[in-house]
Amino acid sequence: VGRPSLAESIDGLFSEVRVFSTVVIDPQINNNTDDPNAQYRKTIYKPKVNPLPFFRREVITDGEAINDKLRTNRAIWRSQMAQFQAWKYEVSFDTHSQNGAFFVSDTLIDVVDEVNKVFGTYYVQSVTRSQTLSEGTMTKMVIRKPVIDPTLQALSGGASTNATGKTKPRGKAKIPKAVQ
């Protein structure tokens, strides 16, 4: 293993994320016409553990977050993405594989680094392979903490699924007689 490097940053880490979105309100239905913020909706997300030793708030807007579930998912995603980008571990190897398996991105890898005190299973963000006369065979990897929850899609399957999550039957396709 070449010289591994660990970079940590608090850029993008927040104690609280507020997501604002807007809705169209019919002026005839709105009882409080003096409120300039009546069309705004907000959701507040706080991680279970504050990633910082002090309080820091992030405020974002999302025009597509039309309900509380979508705003909550957006806030969680923003918080997790910030944690993902705040921790970066880079390492290089003088080979493209280990025990017959190639190093590939979008996988998990076990790391034991006593120098940088990095232990556990981490996400492989990118793998760059090279082979030159001066360096020989090299693989450089960028590794991140696996903090992003892949289940954060609020509308799984959209309108084409029924209550069980299975795709609704569409029936047989009708082919115009001119094509037959």
C-alpha positions in Angstrom: 0.0 0.0 0.0 1.3 3.4 -0.9 1.0 6.4 1.4 -2.7 6.7 2.4 -4.1 10.2 3.1 -7.1 11.2 5.2 -8.8 14.6 4.7 -11.6 15.7 6.9 -13.6 19.0 6.7 -16.5 20.6 8.4 -17.6 22.3 5.2 -21.2 21.3 4.6 -21.8 19.7 8.0 -24.8 21.0 9.8 -26.6 20.4 13.1 -30.0 21.2 11.5 -31.3 21.3 7.9 -34.4 23.3 7.0 -36.0 22.7 3.6 -38.5 25.2 2.3 -40.9 24.6 -0.6 -43.8 26.5 -2.0 -47.4 25.6 -2.8 -50.0 27.5 -4.9 -52.6 28.9 -2.6 -55.9 30.2 -4.1 -56.3 33.8 -2.7 -60.0 33.1 -2.2 -59.2 30.2 0.1 -56.4 31.9 2.0 -58.0 33.6 5.0 -54.8 35.5 6.0 -54.1 37.5 2.9 -51.7 39.7 4.9 -49.2 36.9 5.4 -46.5 37.1 2.7 -45.2 33.7 3.6 -48.5 31.8 3.4 -47.3 29.8 0.4 -44.1 28.5 2.0 -43.9 25.1 3.7 -40.9 24.0 5.8 -39.5 20.8 7.3 -36.7 20.7 9.9 -34.3 17.7 10.1 -31.8 17.2 12.9 -29.4 14.3 12.8 -29.6 11.9 15.8 -26.0 13.0 16.7 -24.8 16.5 16.0 -21.7 16.1 13.7 -20.2 19.3 15.0 -19.3 20.5 18.5 -21.4 23.6 18.0 -24.8 24.4 16.4 -24.9 25.2 12.6 -28.0 25.5 10.5 -28.4 24.9 6.7 -31.4 26.4 4.9 -32.3 25.2 1.4 -35.2 25.4 -1.0 -36.6 22.6 -3.2 -39.3 23.5 -5.7 -40.1 19.8 -6.2 -40.6 19.0 -2.5 -44.4 19.4 -2.5 -45.1 17.5 0.7 -43.5 16.9 4.1 -42.2 13.4 3.1 -40.3 14.9 0.1 -38.9 17.8 2.2 -37.8 15.3 4.9 -36.1 13.1 2.3 -34.4 16.1 0.8 -33.1 17.3 4.2 -31.8 13.9 5.2 -30.1 13.5 1.8 -28.5 16.9 2.1 -27.2 16.1 5.6 -25.9 12.7 4.5 -24.3 14.0 1.4 -22.4 16.6 3.4 -21.1 13.9 5.7 -20.2 11.8 2.7 -18.1 14.7 1.2 -16.6 15.8 4.5 -14.5 12.6 4.9 -12.1 11.5 2.1 -9.5 8.7 2.3 -7.2 8.1 -0.6 -4.8 5.2 -1.0 -2.8 3.7 -3.8 -1.8 0.1 -4.5 0.9 -1.4 -6.8 -1.6 -3.8 -8.2 -5.1 -3.8 -9.9 -6.6 -6.6 -7.8 -6.4 -8.4 -4.5 -6.8 -12.2 -4.2 -7.9 -12.4 -7.9 -10.7 -9.7 -7.5 -10.2 -6.4 -9.3 -10.6 -3.2 -7.3 -13.8 -1.5 -8.5 -15.8 1.6 -7.6 -19.3 1.6 -6.1 -18.4 -1.3 -3.7 -17.5 -1.6 0.0 -14.0 -2.4 1.2 -12.5 -3.3 4.6 -9.8 -0.9 5.7 -7.3 -1.4 8.5 -5.0 1.6 8.8 -3.3 1.9 12.1 -1.4 5.1 11.1 -4.5 7.2 10.3 -6.7 5.2 12.7 -9.1 4.2 10.0 -10.8 0.8 10.7 -14.0 -0.7 9.3 -16.0 -1.0 6.1 -16.1 1.9 3.7 -17.5 2.9 0.3 -15.2 2.9 -2.7 -16.1 6.1 -4.6 -13.6 5.9 -7.5 -10.8 3.6 -8.8 -8.2 4.8 -11.2 -5.9 2.3 -12.8 -2.6 3.1 -14.5 0.4 1.4 -15.9 3.5 3.3 -16.8 7.2 2.5 -17.3 8.2 4.8 -14.4 5.5 3.8 -11.8 4.5 0.3 -13.0 1.0 -0.9 -12.2 -0.9 1.4 -9.9 -4.4 1.7 -8.6 -5.6 4.8 -6.8 -8.8 4.7 -4.8 -11.0 7.4 -3.2 -12.8 5.9 -0.2 -15.7 7.6 1.7 -17.8 6.8 4.7 -21.0 4.9 3.7 -23.5 7.3 5.1 -26.0 7.8 2.3 -29.3 5.9 2.7 -30.3 4.6 -0.8 -33.9 4.2 0.3 -34.6 7.9 0.3 -36.9 8.0 -2.7 -40.2 9.2 -1.5 -42.4 8.1 -4.4 -41.1 4.6 -5.0 -42.4 3.4 -8.4 -44.5 6.5 -9.1 -48.1 6.2 -10.2 -47.6 2.9 -12.1 -47.6 0.7 -9.0 -50.4 -0.5 -6.8 -50.6 -0.6 -3.0 -48.4 -3.7 -2.8 -45.7 -2.0 -4.8 -46.1 -4.3 -7.8 -46.5 -2.9 -11.2 -50.1 -2.6 -12.3 -51.1 -4.8 -15.3 -51.5 -2.7 -18.4 -53.3 -5.1 -20.6 -52.4 -6.0 -24.2 -51.0 -3.4 -26.5 -53.5 -2.4 -29.2 -51.8 -2.3 -32.6 -53.5 -0.2 -35.3 -54.9 -2.2 -38.3 -52.7 -0.2 -40.6 -49.6 -1.6 -39.0 -50.8 -5.3 -38.9 
